Amino acid sequence: MNFAVFCSGKGTNLQAIIDALKRGEIKANLALVISDQKDAYCLVRAKTAGVETVFIDPQKFSARENFDKEVIRHLERKTIELICLAGFMRIISPYLVQRYKNRILNIHPALLPSFKGTKGVKEALEYGVKITGPTVHFVDEKMDHGPIVLQAAVEVRDDDTEETLAQRIHAQEYIIYPQAVKLFVEGKLKIEGRKVKII
């Protein structure tokens, strides 16, 4: 199975997936890494691992759907069967979601459905929750909304800052995201409504 990772930044979750591939835990081919940021370090990580990279400039497209049509052109060229969003800071269009329905995974740094959006760690800390943690979920047309695949619990400590809490959440992300990819590749995820069963 060929899969792709989309990322916009440092690519630490990408690295966790690359490492799992090297260990033989995921029996699939990371065929493509796509970024919307020309100088994103995720592209360096991908090239170091020998993975083809593509930078697509959002400024060149008048609408999200047009950007995603260019994305799909590259996905089809590489016969991609799974997309993993890993710190990809663009909301993908319904057009792309429908084209790859139930074949797009995302990692979010809070226990969905709580604290959606880009400030999940900060909002969880400010709200005063005692437990937070990352969520891997399928992507649907709504933001941070699709069926949940895996979650991990992270205790919030009294002396936590956003940075210290984020570090512990990220550490769990690097465990559960490769696990979710592995389960998908092995055909062990079954979506029934809002629930994802591991079979």
Backbone as a ProteinNet text record, in pm:
[ID]
protein_1_A
[PRIMARY]
MNFAVFCSGKGTNLQAIIDALKRGEIKANLALVISDQKDAYCLVRAKTAGVETVFIDPQKFSARENFDKEVIRHLERKTIELICLAGFMRIISPYLVQRYKNRILNIHPALLPSFKGTKGVKEALEYGVKITGPTVHFVDEKMDHGPIVLQAAVEVRDDDTEETLAQRIHAQEYIIYPQAVKLFVEGKLKIEGRKVKII
[TERTIARY]
83.9	0	87.6	59.4	128.1	49.7	120.3	52.2	133.1	66.7	128.7	110.3	204.2	192.6	191.8	96.5	89.6	137.3	228.3	272.2	316.1	314.9	347.6	466.8	511.3	612.4	732.6	764	886.4	882.7	764.8	753.1	791.4	765.6	803.1	714.6	586.6	500.3	537.1	575.6	628.5	748.7	839	958.3	921.5	819.9	774.6	724.6	655.8	606.3	722.7	817.2	936	1012.1	1027.7	1099	1027.1	893.3	814.6	828.6	837.4	859.9	996.5	1097.9	1233.8	1240.8	1161.4	1159.2	1076	1009.6	928.5	791.5	750.6	621.4	504.9	529.3	426.9	469	388	420.3	354.4	408.4	354.6	467.3	436.9	537.1	498.7	579.1	558.8	609	514.8	549.8	562.9	508.2	502.4	483.3	554.6	530.4	498.1	383.7	337.6	335.8	385.5	380.7	332.3	268	224	321.7	434.3	537.2	670.7	726.1	846.1	965.2	982.3	1100.8	1072.2	961.4	925.2	1028.6	1064.4	1167.9	1119.7	988.7	935.7	988.2	1010.3	1061.9	1205	1282	1419.6	1416	1329.3	1316.7	1280.9	1186.2	1143.4	1257.2	1327.1	1437.5	1548.2	1576	1676.4	1638.7	1508.9	1459.1	1439.5	1470.8	1457.6	1315.9	1232.7	1091.9	1072.7	996.6	969	890.4	926.8	858.4	797.9	687.8	623.4	583	624.9	576	472	354	247.4	217.5	235.1	220.5	72.4	16.3	-126.3	-156.6	-55.1	-76.4	-114.2	-84.2	-109.6	-252.8	-331.6	-466.9	-571.1	-678.1	-781.1	-877.2	-882.8	-976.5	-913	-960.1	-909	-924.2	-1037.1	-1063.8	-962.4	-922.4	-823.9	-688.1	-652.2	-529.1	-536.9	-651.5	-667.3	-670.3	-715.2	-711.6	-566.6	-481.1	-337.9	-279.1	-322.5	-280.4	-319.9	-445.4	-497.1	-418.4	-377.4	-298.1	-172.1	-106.8	13.6	-19.9	-131.1	-172.4	-201.6	-268.5	-303.1	-178.8	-85.4	40.4	115.4	102.5	173.5	81.6	-41.4	-140.1	-152.9	-180.6	-191	-325.1	-319	-440.3	-474.4	-379.5	-401.9	-328.7	-396.8	-336.9	-327.7	-211.6	-192.8	-161.3	-249.1	-224	-142.8	-28	61.6	111.1	29.3	65	48	-52.7	-83.7	-181.9	-137.6	-213.2	-313.9	-359.2	-465	-586.8	-703.8	-827.5	-850.4	-861.3	-878.3	-1025.1	-1046.1	-1181.2	-1266.2	-1398.8	-1488.8	-1460.9	-1414.2	-1381.5	-1275.8	-1169.5	-1063.3	-1111.8	-1187.3	-1239.6	-1325.9	-1412.7	-1500.8	-1422.1	-1321.7	-1240.3	-1166.3	-1126.5	-1053.2	-1129.5	-1257.9	-1345.1	-1297.4	-1286.5	-1240.5	-1098.2	-1022.5	-882.7	-789.1	-839.6	-757.4	-754.8	-635.2	-617.3	-558.6	-591	-533.8	-496.6	-395.5	-357.6	-388.3	-454.1	-492.4	-443.1	-386.3	-324.3	-419.1	-543	-638.5	-732.7	-805.9	-900.2	-1031.2	-1043.4	-1166.8	-1284.6	-1404.8	-1442.5	-1410.1	-1332.8	-1295.7	-1180	-1179.9	-1065.8	-1022.6	-1116.9	-1087.3	-1006.3	-950.9	-879	-730.8	-666.5	-519.8	-462.3	-548.8	-497.2	-541.7	-543.3	-593.7	-519.9	-387	-308	-334	-327	-347.2	-486.8	-587.7	-725.5	-752.1	-694.6	-711.1	-648.1	-529.6	-458.9	-538.5	-587.8	-662	-796.5	-856.6	-987	-974.2	-855.1	-832.7	-861.6	-860.1	-883.3	-767.6	-796.1	-693.8	-628.2	-700.9	-650.9	-671.6	-569.6	-582.9	-504.9	-467.8	-391.8	-428.5	-353.2	-376.8	-486.4	-540.4	-643.5	-603.9	-611.9	-603.7	-745.5	-786.4	-923.7	-927.6	-1034.1	-1059.3	-1108.9	-1076.7	-1115.5	-1247	-1339.9	-1462.3	-1471.3	-1590	-1602.2	-1593	-1608.8	-1602.4	-1465.6	-1424.3	-1292.4	-1284.5	-1183.7	-1157.4	-1283.1	-1350.5	-1483.4	-1499.8	-1422.1	-1446.3	-1427.5	-1467.1	-1460.7	-1321.4	-1319.9	-1194.4	-1136.1	-1006.7	-936.1	-866.4	-779	-703.1	-689.5	-683.8	-653.1	-557.2	-483.5	-393.6	-414.1	-414.9	-437.2	-305.2	-304.3	-188.2	-235.9	-176	-213	-166.3	-252.6	-214.8	-167.4	-44.8	14.3	-10.4	-10.1	-38.2	63	187.1	291.2	315.4	226.8	246.2	237.5	321.8	306.4	255.8	219.6	175.6	286.2	412.7	526.7	548.1	544.7	570.6	458.6	335.3	222	229.1	261.6	271.7	377.3	487.8	594.8	544	467.7	417.9	307.9	228.4	126.6	194.9	295.5	367.2	429.7	484.4	547	446.4	320.6	215.6	171.5	174.1	140.3	232.4	361.1	459.8	441	363	330.4	202	95.8	-34.8	-54.8	14.7	-7.3	48.5	172.9	219.3	132	80.7	-9	-133.8	-191.2	-313	-285.8	-172.5	-134.4	-120.1	-54.2	-35.1	-170.6	-263.2	-395.4	-469.9	-458.9	-525.1	-466.5	-334.3	-264.5	-300.1	-315.3	-345.7	-495.4	-575.4	-718.5	-794.3	-744.3	-803.4	-897.3	-923.3	-1013.3	-1145.5	-1254	-1388.1	-1472.5	-1518	-1598.4	-1745.8	-1810.6	-1954.6	-2015.4	-2068.4	-2120.5	-2007.2	-2019.1	-1913.6	-1806.5	-1830.4	-1735.6	-1640.3	-1515.2	-1415.3	-1381	-1410.1	-1377.7	-1244.7	-1164.6	-1039.5	-1069.7	-1055.1	-1096.6	-977.1
-119.8	0	125	216.2	345	446	520.4	626.7	754.3	864.6	996.7	1064.1	1150.4	1233.4	1378.9	1455.4	1600.3	1669.7	1764.3	1838.3	1979	2065.9	2207.3	2255.6	2175.7	2226.6	2135.9	2108.5	2035	1888.7	1831.3	1693.6	1588.4	1615.5	1516.7	1392.1	1408.9	1292.2	1216.2	1289.8	1225.6	1138.8	1192.9	1118	991.3	1002	884.2	776.1	816.6	720.2	661.1	745.3	696.6	595.7	626.9	536.1	401.6	405.7	281.9	199	266	196.6	127.4	199.6	143.3	21.8	24.1	-90.1	-206.5	-185.6	-291.2	-305.6	-206.6	-215.3	-185.3	-99.9	-66.6	-125.9	-217.6	-284.5	-208.9	-92.2	-8.9	79.1	151.1	235.1	382.6	458.2	603.9	660.5	687.3	721.6	871.1	952.4	1095.6	1176	1287.7	1386	1518.9	1574.3	1701	1808.4	1926.3	2040	2164.8	2250.9	2381.8	2491.5	2450.6	2545.8	2506.7	2597.4	2566.3	2526.1	2592.4	2569.9	2483.8	2411.6	2328.6	2217.6	2194.7	2094.9	1952.3	1933.7	1801.1	1756	1850.1	1815	1763.6	1820.6	1773.6	1630.6	1607.3	1472.4	1370	1407	1315.4	1285.3	1389.9	1370.5	1284.8	1306.9	1226.8	1079.1	1052.8	914.7	858.2	939.3	892.8	894.1	979.2	987.4	1107.1	1087.7	1197.7	1307.8	1432	1545.9	1636.1	1700.3	1797.2	1918.5	2037.3	2162.3	2219.4	2246.5	2308.5	2444.6	2549.2	2686	2726.8	2745.9	2783.2	2917.8	3004.1	3137.9	3132.9	3021.6	3010.3	2967.3	2943.5	2890.7	2983.3	3008.6	3103	3040.8	2907.7	2840.3	2713.5	2671.2	2548.7	2428.6	2422.2	2306.9	2299.1	2414	2415	2366.3	2407.2	2358.1	2206.4	2157.5	2014.5	1933.8	1994.8	1925.2	1901.1	1996.6	1979	1870.5	1869.6	1764.9	1627.5	1615	1486.6	1440	1533	1496.4	1419.8	1469.4	1402.2	1270.1	1267.1	1143.8	1032.7	1069.4	969.1	921.2	1011.8	975.9	868	870.7	774.4	662.1	657.6	555.1	548.9	664.4	674.6	619.1	533.9	473.7	526	592.9	649.5	782.2	881.5	1012.5	1031	1073	1103.1	1251.7	1323.6	1464.6	1470.8	1535.8	1541	1684.2	1763.9	1905.2	1979.5	1940.8	2009.2	2120.7	2245.6	2357.9	2418.8	2336.7	2379.7	2291.1	2352.7	2274	2221	2090.8	2034.5	2044.5	2054.7	2079.2	1952.1	1968.4	1852.4	1769.3	1835.8	1766.4	1657.8	1692.7	1595.9	1491.3	1535.6	1442.9	1335.1	1375.8	1280.4	1187.5	1242.2	1162.9	1051	1079.7	980.8	949.2	928.7	904.8	784.7	806.7	703.6	656	739.5	706.8	822.2	912.7	1024.4	1020.7	1014.1	1017.7	1151.7	1192.8	1315.8	1290.7	1363	1358.9	1495.9	1494.4	1619.7	1614.3	1723.2	1718.8	1739.3	1692.5	1696.8	1578.7	1550.2	1438.1	1484.6	1464.9	1503.4	1426.1	1487.3	1610.4	1740.8	1735.1	1858.1	1930.3	2061.1	2145.4	2122.4	2144.5	2135.9	2257.6	2249.3	2364.1	2362	2475.8	2482.1	2508.1	2530.2	2563.5	2459.8	2333.8	2228.1	2213.5	2227.9	2213.3	2331	2450.7	2574.3	2576.9	2541.6	2548.5	2443.2	2324.7	2220.5	2264.9	2324.2	2371.7	2482.2	2578.1	2691.8	2648.7	2545.2	2497.8	2427.9	2373.5	2307.9	2159.3	2095.4	1950.8	1878.6	1763.8	1683.6	1583.2	1546.9	1452.6	1512.3	1505	1541.2	1437.2	1467	1371	1375.7	1306.6	1312.8	1218.9	1252.8	1173.5	1151.7	1026.8	998.1	971	1040.7	1023.6	1027.8	971.9	986	1127.9	1179.6	1316	1312.9	1398.4	1419.6	1567.8	1611.2	1749.1	1855.3	1815.8	1913	1906.3	2016.6	2023	1938	1852.1	1769.6	1696.7	1631.7	1578.5	1429.9	1375	1239.5	1131.6	1008.1	895.9	876	848.8	838.9	698.4	692	564.5	527.2	614.9	590.7	719.4	706.2	818.8	771.1	865.2	833.2	937	891.5	982.4	1039.4	1169.5	1239.2	1320.3	1295.9	1369	1513.8	1604.9	1746.3	1775.1	1822	1849.1	1994	2015.9	2150.1	2253.8	2209.5	2304.9	2306	2244.5	2239.7	2377.9	2398.6	2510.5	2450.4	2535.5	2484.9	2400	2442.6	2372.9	2235	2227.2	2097.3	1998.9	2049.6	1962.5	1915.2	2007.2	1971.2	1862.9	1871.6	1771.6	1631.3	1618.6	1486.5	1436.7	1530.3	1492.5	1444.2	1518.1	1479.2	1340.3	1312.8	1182	1069	1092.9	992.7	990	1106	1110.7	1019	1022.3	945	794.7	757.2	615.5	578.1	658.4	614.8	642.3	742.8	768	653.5	610.1	492.7	369	352.6	239.6	246.2	365.1	383	355.2	402.2	376.3	225.8	159.3	13.5	-58.8	-19.6	-82.1	-61.7	58.8	86.7	-0.4	-0.9	-76.3	-225	-275.7	-417.6	-449.5	-346.9	-367.3	-398.3	-348.1	-381.6	-274.3	-170.1	-63.9	-72.5	-81.8	-88.7	25.3	112.6	227.4	189.2	210.1	188.1	313.1	400.4	527.8	612.9	652.2	732.1	645	516.6	429	360.1	347	272.2	148.2	33	-92.3	-145.9	-198.6	-264.4	-413.4	-468.7	-607.8	-702.1
0	0	0	-91.9	-94.1	-10.7	74.4	148.9	145	178.7	176.6	311	346.4	466.2	422.6	477.5	453.5	581.2	570	688.3	650.5	751.3	728.7	810.5	906.9	999.9	1018.2	1145	1178.6	1134.7	1130	1082.4	1184.7	1312.7	1414.7	1409.1	1378.4	1360.8	1233.1	1130.5	1009.4	1045.7	1127.6	1167.5	1244.4	1330.5	1406.1	1311.4	1205.6	1106.5	1027.5	987.1	915.4	1000.7	1129.3	1220.4	1233.3	1239.6	1248.6	1121.3	1007.6	880.8	881.9	929.9	935.4	1026.8	1133.8	1226.9	1174	1061	1002.1	1065	1143.5	1211.6	1117.9	1019.6	920.4	786.7	735	608.6	493.7	463.5	355.7	302.2	197.1	132.8	145.9	218.5	224.5	92.5	2.5	-135.1	-159.4	-68.1	-96.1	31.9	42.5	148.5	81	116.4	57	164.2	129.1	221.5	150.7	227.9	176.7	218	279.4	323.6	260.4	181.5	102.5	188.8	304	387.1	510.6	508.8	624.7	645.1	770.8	800.4	771.2	765.8	730.2	594.2	502.5	369.1	378.6	469.7	492.9	547.5	644.6	702.3	594.6	507.9	402.2	304.9	262.1	167.2	228.8	356.7	427.3	427.5	433.4	434.6	293.9	193.8	56.1	2.5	61	20.1	-72.9	-178.1	-271.2	-200.7	-225.8	-164	-270.6	-232.8	-320.9	-237.3	-280.8	-221.9	-315.8	-260.9	-339.7	-276.9	-352.9	-302.9	-300.8	-181.3	-173.3	-239.4	-247.3	-305.1	-453.1	-515.7	-659.8	-692	-587.6	-610.3	-548.2	-623.2	-578.2	-478.2	-474.5	-384.3	-329.8	-212.2	-149.6	-241.7	-308.8	-395.2	-509.1	-562.4	-670.6	-620.7	-498.9	-435.8	-421.7	-374	-350.4	-479.8	-587.3	-716.6	-760	-730.6	-759.1	-669.1	-542.3	-449.1	-503.1	-547.9	-597.7	-720.2	-803.3	-921.6	-878.9	-773.1	-723.2	-654.5	-581.8	-513.6	-613.9	-721.9	-823.4	-897.5	-917.1	-983.8	-906.6	-773.5	-688.1	-637.2	-687	-646.1	-493.9	-434.3	-288	-239.6	-136.1	-80.3	59.3	122.5	256.8	266.9	326.5	352.7	503.6	551.2	693.3	708.1	775.4	805.2	933.9	927.6	1043.5	1061.1	1129.9	1143.8	1012.5	934.9	808.8	842.3	826.7	881.1	782.8	690.7	599.2	621	614.2	617.4	476	463.6	330.1	288.7	158.5	106.2	108.5	111.7	101.2	-24.7	-129.4	-254.8	-230.8	-159.1	-128.8	-28.8	71.4	172	105.7	14.3	-53.7	-146.2	-208.9	-302.3	-228.5	-105	-24.4	104.8	90.7	206.1	287.9	419.5	513.1	484.5	414.4	386.2	423.1	508.8	557.1	709	766	911.2	953	1075	1131.6	1277.2	1324.4	1466.9	1526.6	1643.4	1710.4	1855.4	1908.7	2041.8	2159.5	2146.6	2258	2243.2	2350.2	2348.3	2285.7	2155.9	2088	2146.9	2152.4	2083.3	2157.2	2264.4	2335.3	2265	2275.4	2235.1	2090.5	2001.6	1858.2	1814.1	1694.2	1639.1	1671.9	1647.5	1652.2	1792	1891.9	2025.8	2129.9	2089	2176	2307.4	2304	2426.3	2520.2	2466.5	2543.9	2607.2	2529.8	2579.2	2686.6	2670.9	2772.6	2904.1	2894.6	3013.8	3082.2	3004.6	3060.4	3119.3	3061.5	3109.7	3244.5	3269.7	3397.3	3399.3	3280.8	3278.6	3348.3	3401.6	3470.3	3376.7	3271.2	3171.4	3033	2949.8	2808.6	2729.2	2606.6	2528.9	2382.1	2298.1	2153.9	2105.1	1989.5	1922.1	1777.2	1731.2	1587.5	1540.4	1434.9	1385.9	1234.1	1179.6	1036.6	1010.4	894.4	858.1	781	824.3	746.2	710.4	668.7	618.7	727.8	853.7	963.2	1032.2	1090.3	1152.9	1280.1	1286.7	1406.5	1452.7	1358.5	1386	1355.8	1263.9	1214.7	1319.9	1287.8	1382	1442.1	1572.5	1647.7	1637.2	1605.8	1591.1	1722	1770.9	1893.6	1973.2	2104.8	2193.4	2301.3	2359.2	2470.6	2580	2704.3	2817.5	2867.4	2890	2945.8	3066.2	3180.2	3301.3	3291.9	3332.2	3339.1	3481.2	3493.2	3624.6	3666.3	3796.2	3848.7	3799.8	3779	3739.3	3588.5	3511.3	3366.2	3302.5	3203.8	3111	2980.2	2887.5	2757.3	2693.3	2711.9	2651.1	2713.8	2847.6	2912.7	2884.5	2882.2	2852.6	2707.5	2617.2	2475	2452.9	2525	2509.4	2542.4	2650.5	2690.6	2596	2545.4	2446.8	2318.6	2274.3	2152.1	2167.3	2284.6	2308.4	2285.7	2324.4	2301.9	2155.3	2090.8	1947.7	1868.3	1904	1828.7	1847.9	1947	1968.8	1895.2	1915.4	1864	1714.5	1658.2	1514.5	1428.9	1451.6	1376.4	1399.8	1522.4	1551.3	1463.7	1452.4	1372.4	1225.1	1175.2	1035.5	1013.2	1105.6	1098.5	1093.1	1179.9	1183	1051.5	995.6	867.9	757.3	749.8	645	652.1	773.3	792.6	780.1	748.6	728.6	855.5	966.8	1096.3	1151.8	1073.5	1118.7	1044	1119.8	1061	1115.7	1027.5	1069.4	1068.5	1184.6	1196.2	1258.1	1171.3	1219.2	1273.3	1401.5	1463.9	1527.9	1533.1	1603.6	1506	1550.7	1475.8	1556.3	1498.3	1565.1	1514.3	1606.7	1570.7	1562.4	1442.4	1419.8	1406.1
[MASK]
+++++++++++++++++++++++++++++++++++++++++++++++++++++++++++++++++++++++++++++++++++++++++++++++++++++++++++++++++++++++++++++++++++++++++++++++++++++++++++++++++++++++++++++++++++++++++++++++++++++++

